[in-house]
């Protein structure tokens, strides 16, 4: 009887120990499409609730009207909800746009005018 109890305690401890381990973060991947008539010059993303933007995802690149690009956010976080900021060419009549989306559930995102 005592060995069965000890075995049950050991099994319970193993289950608790395994569930206490941090979950491994997976990269967030989605396709971004520029559905506007303006050049998208900068794209920023940060987890919702973070007070500052991460680096510009595009770097030196831009996303021309009608073009799409595959985006991977590999920041090691386990959150899904991200704030996004879109900045357009200075000659554009479009203002900077911000949005929040669940990127884990999102397969694609199109920015519209």
C-alpha angles and dihedrals in degrees: 000000000000092000091051090052092048090048091052091048091050091049092049091049091051092051092049091046093051093047091049092059114103115257116247113252117236126208115259111230130185141144117252117204126191103222093173131093091240134081112259103221103175136025122186130181134184133167111274111269096027110125098218136049123247119232121301105275093212097053104183094349129092134202112234123210111288094012126123132205133189111240124202120189106197101171097135094243124131096215124110105193112086134177113226130200124197122195123190135207112289090242091058123103090219121105124223107280129209130192140166122222141167098247093189090066095037121096096173140004128200121197111215134190 
